[in-house]
């Protein structure tokens, strides 16, 4: 009996210690929160996945060249509370969004808000 109690206690301790790294997550330091960038493009893919959702957005520049931007969002449960759903965005949709861009200059950022092509807000502001 004592053996089983000790084993259960050791197992509980191991599980609780293992949960600490799971709680760790990256900060927002990779995004430049002093620059708000607004862009329009065509959704290539909307990924409703943990730990973050992503929007792959094809964005044309002034010369007509298209660049794929990878936009990070919150967790599905957080976005769901803000009115987003797995089917909110479909490939081919035209949208506009405001983001905080990546500091390293790569085409990506974290989404602040998004609107449909006709200007209707998509969900509630994310940030």
C-alpha positions as CSV (number, residue, x, y, z in Angstrom):
1,X,0.0,0.0,0.0
2,X,2.8,2.4,1.0
3,X,4.6,1.5,-2.3
4,X,1.5,2.4,-4.4
5,X,1.0,5.7,-2.5
6,X,4.7,6.6,-3.0
7,X,4.5,5.7,-6.7
8,X,1.3,7.8,-7.1
9,X,3.0,10.7,-5.4
10,X,6.1,10.4,-7.6
11,X,4.0,10.2,-10.7
12,X,1.9,13.2,-9.7
13,X,5.2,15.2,-9.1
14,X,6.6,14.1,-12.5
15,X,3.5,15.1,-14.3
16,X,3.3,18.5,-12.6
17,X,7.0,19.2,-13.3
18,X,6.5,18.2,-16.9
19,X,3.6,20.7,-17.2
20,X,5.9,23.7,-16.6
21,X,7.6,23.6,-20.0
22,X,4.2,23.2,-21.7
23,X,3.2,26.5,-20.2
24,X,6.2,28.3,-21.7
25,X,5.5,30.2,-24.9
26,X,7.2,32.7,-27.1
27,X,6.9,36.4,-26.5
28,X,5.7,39.1,-28.9
29,X,9.3,40.4,-29.1
30,X,9.7,39.1,-32.7
31,X,7.0,41.6,-33.9
32,X,7.6,45.3,-34.1
33,X,4.7,46.7,-32.1
34,X,5.7,50.3,-32.9
35,X,4.8,49.8,-36.6
36,X,1.2,49.1,-37.6
37,X,1.0,47.9,-41.2
38,X,-2.2,47.6,-43.2
39,X,-2.3,45.4,-46.3
40,X,-4.8,43.8,-48.6
41,X,-4.5,40.5,-50.4
42,X,-6.0,37.1,-51.2
43,X,-6.2,34.3,-48.6
44,X,-4.2,31.3,-49.8
45,X,-4.9,29.3,-46.6
46,X,-6.4,29.8,-43.2
47,X,-4.9,27.3,-40.7
48,X,-7.1,26.7,-37.6
49,X,-4.4,24.9,-35.5
50,X,-2.9,24.9,-32.0
51,X,-1.0,26.7,-30.6
52,X,-1.6,29.4,-33.2
53,X,-3.9,30.0,-36.1
54,X,-2.2,31.3,-39.3
55,X,-3.3,33.2,-42.4
56,X,-1.3,32.8,-45.5
57,X,-2.0,35.9,-47.5
58,X,-0.9,36.7,-51.1
59,X,-0.1,40.4,-51.2
60,X,0.6,42.2,-54.4
61,X,3.1,45.1,-54.3
62,X,3.0,48.3,-56.5
63,X,4.7,46.6,-59.4
64,X,2.2,43.7,-59.3
65,X,4.7,41.2,-57.8
66,X,2.9,39.0,-55.3
67,X,4.5,37.9,-52.0
68,X,3.1,35.4,-49.6
69,X,2.8,36.7,-46.1
70,X,2.5,34.4,-43.0
71,X,0.3,36.0,-40.4
72,X,0.2,34.6,-36.9
73,X,-2.9,34.8,-34.7
74,X,-3.9,33.6,-31.3
75,X,-5.0,30.1,-30.3
76,X,-8.3,28.8,-31.7
77,X,-10.0,29.0,-28.4
78,X,-9.1,32.7,-28.1
79,X,-10.1,33.4,-31.6
80,X,-13.4,31.6,-31.1
81,X,-14.2,33.9,-28.3
82,X,-13.5,36.8,-30.6
83,X,-16.0,35.6,-33.2
84,X,-13.7,33.7,-35.5
85,X,-14.5,30.1,-36.7
86,X,-12.6,27.5,-38.6
87,X,-14.5,28.5,-41.8
88,X,-14.3,32.2,-41.3
89,X,-11.7,32.6,-44.1
90,X,-11.7,30.6,-47.3
91,X,-9.0,30.4,-50.0
92,X,-9.5,33.0,-52.6
93,X,-11.2,35.5,-50.3
94,X,-10.0,39.1,-50.6
95,X,-9.3,40.7,-47.2
96,X,-7.5,43.6,-45.6
97,X,-5.7,43.4,-42.3
98,X,-3.6,45.4,-39.9
99,X,-0.6,43.6,-38.5
100,X,2.5,44.2,-36.4
101,X,5.3,43.1,-38.8
102,X,8.2,40.8,-38.1
103,X,11.3,42.7,-36.9
104,X,13.6,40.7,-39.2
105,X,11.9,42.1,-42.3
106,X,10.5,38.7,-43.5
107,X,7.0,38.8,-44.9
108,X,4.9,38.1,-41.8
109,X,3.5,39.5,-38.7
110,X,0.8,39.1,-36.0
111,X,-2.7,40.1,-36.9
112,X,-4.3,43.0,-35.1
113,X,-7.6,43.1,-37.0
114,X,-9.1,42.0,-40.4
115,X,-11.9,43.2,-42.7
116,X,-13.6,41.7,-45.7
117,X,-13.2,43.3,-49.1
118,X,-16.3,45.4,-48.5
119,X,-15.0,46.7,-45.2
120,X,-16.9,44.5,-42.7
121,X,-14.9,43.6,-39.6
122,X,-14.0,39.9,-39.3
123,X,-14.6,38.9,-35.7
124,X,-13.6,41.3,-33.0
125,X,-10.2,43.0,-32.8
126,X,-7.6,40.3,-31.9
127,X,-5.1,42.5,-30.1
